[in-house]
Every structure is written in C-alpha cells, then in structure tokens.
Amino acid sequence: MDHSKSSFSWHGCSDLTSPGNSGRPRVFHTTRLCEKLVLPKGDFDLTDPHGYKLSTTYNCLHDPNLKDYLYRKDIHKHLLKDGFITKNDRVTCSLREFRTYKKYLREIQLDMDHRFKMEQRSLVRRILILQEEGRVSSDISVPDFIEWLHFRGQHTLQQDVGSILQEVTRDVQRELRLERRWRDARHGRGQQVQPSQVL
C-alpha cells in the first residue's frame, strides 16, 4: 500500500531537509496524520469531473476515523521508523504529489478570494442602492458601513480589504450609473412613444 499521497505544505521547501546540507534526500510532507487532504469548497465544483487536479485514492494515513489506531504507540512508532510520517507527524509524499497538491491549494485559495470579492461586490451594491433610496445616509462611507456590520457580528471582513473594497465600489458605482442611464433612456423612449400613440 502506498502511504505517500499528496502534499499540504503550502510554504514549500522552506522546512525540508536539503541534500547539500545533510546528505539526505528532501522529505516532502502533507497534512498531519489523520487530517483530510481535500479542503471543502463552498460551491459545487464542475471544473474537474475526472479528478485530474487531485488524486482521490484512499490513504488511510489521512483518515480521521483511524486516529485512535494510528496514534497507538506501537503503530505510530512503526510509521515513523518506516518513513511514512515525519517527526512532527506529517505524512510524507513524493515531489510529484507535493506539486500537485500545492497547485490544488493555490486553486482553492483563488476560488476563496473570488467568492470573497463577489460577496463584497454584493454588499457594496446593496449599500449604494440603500444610499440612493435615502434609507442610509450618503455621509456614511462603504468601509464604515462594513466595519459597522463587522462590529455587529456579521463577519464580512476576513482580511484587509481596503484595495478590494475600493475596486468593487468603483465597479458597482459604474454598474449602477449604467443601469440608471438605461432606465432613464427607456423611460424617455416611453414618453416619446405615448404622443405618437395618441395621434
């Protein structure tokens, strides 16, 4: 049974042993023993129907249900001695698996960033519409409103979003201006058509 599946070390080779320093080959590692490799995605993902991005082969070292068994003193000692895990309980893997999983983690991060940006876009749009309708004072800036929501317990801020917020605000304001022009033009055409219908 091959116990060396995919890698979790996002920071790459910084904590790996170098062949030049100790004469030993590099050791690539994954998550801790009994931690899942696959991170949950917020949405249903159809981008990889055949599972090429990440191998879905079962690896008992990543099974949380086997935690009691794998952490038994004799089993744990055997795994460490045979090189299936590192001294800090990380599951070892090959370089290819390491690179595959690192790429997978990068895609997960990009997906999370994209979803966060879309949530911010939706929130900014709602705030600007409320300001146009007069239900929220125009003196309140979007960052202040989001900070207030965060203070009230709605955790919309997961990171420093200053630049993202400015970009999203500009985009949403542009969209709202275009929608307003479209409505005005449509309303104007409706008024022009009415006199001709009367004749």
N, C-alpha and C positions, 0 to 999 in steps of 0.2 A: 504494500500500500504506500502510495506517495503522499507523505505528510507535508510536503513543501509547496503550498499553494499561495498565490498572490501576496502582494506586499501592501502594508499600510503606512510605512514610514514616509510621511509627506515631505519631510525635510531631506530626504535622500541619503546621501552617503556621508553626511557630517558625523554620524555616530558609528560609522562602520570601521572595522579594522583595515588598515592599509597593508598590502603585501610588502611594500618597501620598508615599512617600519618594523614589523614583527616576523615577516617571512610566512605568515599565514594568509590564506585567501580571504577576500572580503566576505562578510556574513550579512546577507540581506534578510530583513525580518518583516513580519506583518504585524497584525494586531496582537494584543496579549492573548495568552492561552484562554480558550473558551469565549472569546469575543467574536461576534459575527463580522464577516468581511464586507458584506453588502450593506451599504447605508440606505435607509429608507428615503425614497423620493416623495415629494409632495403630490405629484401628479402621476397618472398612468403613463408609462413611457413606451412609445411605439417606435423609437429610433433604432432599437437593436433587437429585432424579432428573433434572430438566430443566435443570440448570445455571444457575439464575437468580441464585444468590449470587455467582458469579464467571464471567466470560466465559472460555470455553475456546478462543477464537480464537487461532490460532498467531501469535506475534510473534517474528520472527527475532532481535530485539534481546535476547530473554530465553533464547535457545537456547545452552546451554553448549557444544554441539558446534561452534558457529561462532566460538568465542573467538579462535582464531588469525586468522581472516579479519577479524573486526570490530575487532580491535586492531592491524591493519596500519596504518601511519602515514597513508597516503592515505585509507583508508576511515574511520578514526577522526576525522580532520580534517574530512571531509565531513559525518559525523554531527553533530559539534559545531557546524559552521558553519550547517547547516540546522535546528538546534534539536531534533534527535531525542534528544540527550543533554545533560546539564548539564556544567559544567566539571569536576566531580568524578565523572564517568562514571555518573551516574544517568539512567535512561531517563525521558523526560518523558511526561506523560499529562494528560488533561483533568480538570476538577474532578469531574465525574460518576464517572469511573473511579477517581479518588482516593478519593472517599467510599465507593464500592462495595468497594474493596479494604480500606479501613480497617475497614469493617463485617465483612468476611471475616476479617481478622486478629483482631478482637475475639472473633468466634465461635470461632476456633481457640484463643485464649487461654482462653476459658471452658471449652472441651472439655478442654484440658490440665489446667486446675485441677480439673475434675470427676473426671477419671481419677486425678489425684494423690490427691485426697481419698478415692476408693474404694480405692486401694492402701493408704493409711494405715489406713482402716477395716478392711480385711482383716488387715493386720499387727497392729493393736491387738487384734482379735478373737482371733487366734492366740495372742498373748502372754497375754491374760486367761484363755483356756482352759488354757494350759500352767500358769498360776499356780493355777487351780482344781484341776488334776490333781496339783499338787505337784511338777511337773517343773522349775519355775522358782520361785525364792524370791519370796514376796509382798513382801519388803522392797525388791525391785528395781522401780523405777517404770517406766512405759511410756516416757517420754522417755529415761531412762537406757539402756534396752534398745535403743531405736532408735539412740541415739548409739553404743552398742557395735557394732551392726550396721554402722553407717556407718564406724566405725573399722576394722572387719574387712574393709572393701572392698565391702560391699553398699550401693550408693549409693541409699538410700531417701530421704535428705534432699536436696531440690533447692532448698529455700528455707526461710525461717524459718517453722516450722510450729507454734509454741507454741500459738496460739489454735485452729488447726485440730485439733491433737492433743487438746487438752482437750475440744473439742466431740465429736470422734469417740470419745474414750474414754468420755464420758458416754453417748453413743448406744449404743455396743457393750455397756457395762455394763447399761444398761436392757434391751437385747435379750436378753442372757444371763440376767438375772433373770426375764424373762417366759418364756423357754424352760425355765428351772429350775422355775418355778411350774407350767407346763403339764405337764412331766414328772412332778412330784410329784402333781399333780391326777390325771393319767392313771394313775399307779401306785396312788394311793389308791383310785380307782374300781375298778381291777383287783382290789384286795384285798377291796373290799366285795362285788364280784360273786362271788368264789370261794365264800364261805359259802352263798350262795343256790343256787349250782350243786350243792353237796354235798347240800342238802336235796332 
